[in-house]
Amino acid sequence: MNNKTKNVLVTGADGGLGIPVVSQLLQDGWHVYAFLHNDEKVEAMRKKFPTNTESQLSFLTGDVTGMTDIENAVKEMGITNSLVHLAGGFKGAATFADHDPNLFDQMFDLNTRSTFLLLRTVLPLMKENEGGAIVTVGAKPALHVIAENAVYAASKAALIHLTLAAAEEGRPFHVRANVIAPAVIRTEANAEWAASTKELEKWTPPEDIAKTISWLISERGAAVTGTIIPIYHLIKT
């Protein structure tokens, strides 16, 4: 990694996990490039951070499922030392017979296509720079499949294998790639469907995940690549 720069591209930076991740990365000295969908989201996120972070926090806009938007964002960054790909989506669970094919396309676009396009863009640049770190977000259902969650699980399983393949391609060039696989994250949005406070306490605080991500892309995590890290907190496997 270039010692003069610590630039990290963060997708989904304004989400329930994204805000704690960005906060942790800023605290750890990274220059964060938050890749958001539009200017409205940029303005909303900007208000959540103090003005003294302006020199460390930049904003890019575009569609994470669009090749041109991703290429333009990475070009605007200059050197991309790290990628933290948080953007993704869950559009519902159902039996095979009841699942909407349109939701299949949406989940594979958000979770799988976006990962492929981001890796296709940043991995060659990191190889050229002889260093870099990538973290993507899988999910527990991709590792422990349950009924009626096939499409989401499959889209995240594909994401995992894309990331592991990137780790192998990047290994000779000191480019690392790892996957974190949370169960349920204790965000405000998720908390609305918790059955009880006791259940909520089993879920993983996003701040804990943020610390793990920051460690993975730092020099402290330099020996770790090609791994899937389950983050389940108190939820049983």
C-alpha positions in Angstrom: 0.0 0.0 0.0 1.2 3.5 -0.8 2.3 5.0 2.5 1.4 8.5 1.4 -2.2 7.8 0.9 -5.0 6.0 2.7 -7.9 6.3 0.3 -10.9 4.0 0.7 -14.0 3.7 -1.4 -17.1 2.9 0.6 -20.4 1.9 -1.1 -23.6 2.0 0.9 -21.9 4.6 3.1 -25.1 6.2 4.3 -26.8 3.0 5.6 -27.3 1.6 9.1 -23.9 -0.1 8.8 -22.3 2.5 6.5 -22.4 5.4 9.0 -20.6 3.5 11.8 -18.1 2.2 9.2 -17.3 5.6 7.8 -17.0 7.0 11.4 -14.5 4.3 12.3 -12.5 4.7 9.2 -12.3 8.5 9.6 -11.2 7.9 13.2 -8.5 5.5 12.0 -7.0 8.1 9.6 -8.5 7.1 6.2 -9.7 9.5 3.5 -13.2 8.1 2.9 -14.8 8.4 -0.5 -18.5 7.7 0.1 -20.2 6.4 -3.0 -23.9 7.3 -2.8 -26.8 7.1 -5.3 -27.5 10.8 -5.7 -26.9 14.3 -4.5 -29.9 14.2 -2.1 -28.3 11.3 -0.3 -25.0 13.2 -0.2 -26.5 16.2 1.5 -28.3 14.0 4.0 -25.1 12.2 4.9 -23.0 15.3 5.0 -25.2 16.6 7.9 -24.3 13.6 10.0 -20.6 14.4 10.2 -18.9 17.3 11.9 -17.3 20.0 9.7 -13.8 19.1 10.9 -14.1 15.8 8.9 -14.5 17.6 5.6 -10.9 17.2 4.6 -11.2 13.4 5.1 -14.6 12.8 3.7 -15.4 13.1 0.0 -18.6 12.2 -1.9 -19.1 10.4 -5.2 -22.5 9.7 -6.8 -23.6 7.0 -9.1 -25.2 3.6 -9.5 -23.2 0.6 -8.0 -24.8 -1.6 -10.7 -23.6 0.7 -13.5 -20.1 0.1 -15.0 -19.7 3.7 -16.2 -20.6 5.2 -12.9 -18.2 3.0 -11.0 -15.4 3.7 -13.5 -16.0 7.5 -13.2 -16.0 7.3 -9.4 -12.8 5.4 -9.2 -11.2 7.7 -11.7 -12.2 10.7 -9.6 -10.6 9.1 -6.5 -7.2 8.8 -8.0 -5.4 6.1 -6.0 -7.8 3.5 -4.5 -6.0 1.8 -1.6 -9.1 0.0 -0.3 -12.6 -0.9 -1.2 -15.4 -1.5 1.4 -18.5 -2.7 -0.5 -21.4 -2.4 1.9 -24.2 -1.7 -0.7 -26.6 -4.5 -1.2 -30.2 -5.5 -0.7 -32.7 -7.9 0.6 -36.0 -7.8 -1.3 -37.9 -10.6 0.5 -38.1 -14.3 1.1 -40.5 -16.8 -0.4 -40.9 -20.3 -1.7 -39.6 -21.0 -5.2 -43.2 -21.0 -6.5 -44.1 -17.7 -4.9 -40.8 -15.8 -5.6 -41.1 -12.9 -8.0 -38.6 -13.2 -10.8 -38.2 -9.4 -10.8 -36.9 -9.6 -7.2 -34.4 -12.3 -8.3 -33.0 -9.8 -10.8 -33.0 -7.0 -8.2 -31.1 -9.0 -5.6 -28.5 -10.3 -8.0 -28.0 -6.8 -9.4 -27.6 -5.2 -6.0 -25.5 -8.0 -4.4 -23.7 -9.8 -7.2 -23.5 -7.6 -10.2 -22.3 -4.6 -8.2 -19.6 -6.7 -6.6 -18.4 -8.0 -10.0 -18.3 -4.5 -11.5 -16.4 -3.0 -8.5 -13.9 -5.8 -8.5 -13.5 -5.6 -12.3 -12.6 -1.9 -11.8 -10.5 -1.7 -8.7 -8.6 -5.0 -8.8 -6.5 -4.2 -11.8 -5.6 -0.8 -10.4 -4.6 -2.4 -7.0 -2.5 -5.0 -8.8 -0.8 -2.3 -10.8 0.0 -0.4 -7.5 1.1 -3.7 -5.9 -1.1 -3.4 -2.9 -4.7 -2.9 -1.7 -7.4 -4.3 0.5 -11.0 -5.2 -0.3 -13.9 -6.1 2.1 -17.3 -7.2 0.9 -20.4 -8.1 2.9 -21.8 -11.6 2.6 -24.5 -12.9 4.9 -25.2 -15.8 7.2 -27.9 -17.3 4.9 -25.2 -17.8 2.2 -23.3 -20.1 4.6 -26.2 -21.7 6.4 -29.1 -22.0 3.9 -32.7 -22.0 5.1 -35.9 -22.6 3.3 -37.6 -19.7 1.5 -34.4 -17.6 1.4 -32.8 -19.2 -1.7 -32.5 -16.1 -3.9 -30.9 -13.8 -1.3 -28.6 -16.6 -0.1 -27.6 -17.4 -3.7 -26.8 -13.8 -4.5 -24.7 -13.4 -1.4 -23.0 -16.8 -2.1 -22.0 -15.6 -5.5 -20.7 -12.4 -3.9 -18.5 -14.5 -1.6 -17.0 -16.5 -4.4 -16.3 -13.4 -6.5 -14.4 -12.0 -3.5 -12.5 -15.2 -2.9 -11.5 -15.3 -6.5 -10.3 -11.7 -6.3 -8.2 -12.7 -3.3 -6.5 -15.4 -5.3 -5.9 -13.2 -8.3 -4.6 -10.4 -6.1 -2.4 -12.5 -3.8 0.8 -12.3 -5.9 0.4 -8.5 -6.0 -0.2 -8.0 -2.3 -3.9 -7.3 -2.8 -6.1 -8.8 -0.2 -9.8 -9.5 -0.3 -12.0 -10.8 2.5 -15.7 -11.3 3.2 -17.5 -10.5 6.4 -20.7 -12.5 6.8 -23.1 -11.0 9.4 -26.2 -12.6 10.7 -28.6 -9.8 11.8 -27.1 -6.3 12.3 -28.6 -4.2 15.1 -29.6 -1.2 13.0 -32.6 1.1 13.6 -34.3 -0.3 10.5 -33.8 -3.9 11.6 -34.9 -3.2 15.2 -38.4 -2.5 14.0 -39.0 -6.2 13.4 -37.3 -7.6 16.5 -39.7 -9.7 18.4 -38.3 -8.6 21.8 -35.5 -6.7 23.5 -33.9 -10.0 24.3 -33.8 -10.9 20.6 -32.4 -7.5 19.7 -29.6 -8.0 22.1 -28.5 -11.1 20.1 -27.9 -9.1 17.0 -24.5 -7.6 16.2 -23.9 -3.9 16.9 -22.8 -2.2 13.6 -19.9 -0.5 15.5 -18.4 -3.9 16.2 -18.5 -4.8 12.5 -17.0 -1.4 11.7 -14.0 -2.2 13.9 -13.5 -5.5 12.1 -13.6 -3.9 8.7 -11.2 -1.2 9.7 -8.8 -3.9 11.0 -9.1 -6.0 7.8 -8.1 -3.1 5.5 -5.3 -1.9 7.8 -1.7 -3.0 7.9 -2.7 -5.0 11.1 -4.7 -7.3 8.9 -1.9 -7.7 6.3 -1.7 -11.5 6.7 -5.4 -12.1 6.2 -6.8 -12.7 2.7 -9.3 -15.1 1.1 -11.3 -15.5 4.3 -15.0 -15.5 5.2 -15.4 -14.0 8.7 -18.8 -14.9 10.3 -20.1 -12.2 12.6 -23.1 -13.6 14.4 -22.7 -12.1 17.9 -25.2 -14.2 20.1 -27.0 -15.9 17.2 -26.3 -19.6 17.0 -24.9 -21.0 13.8 
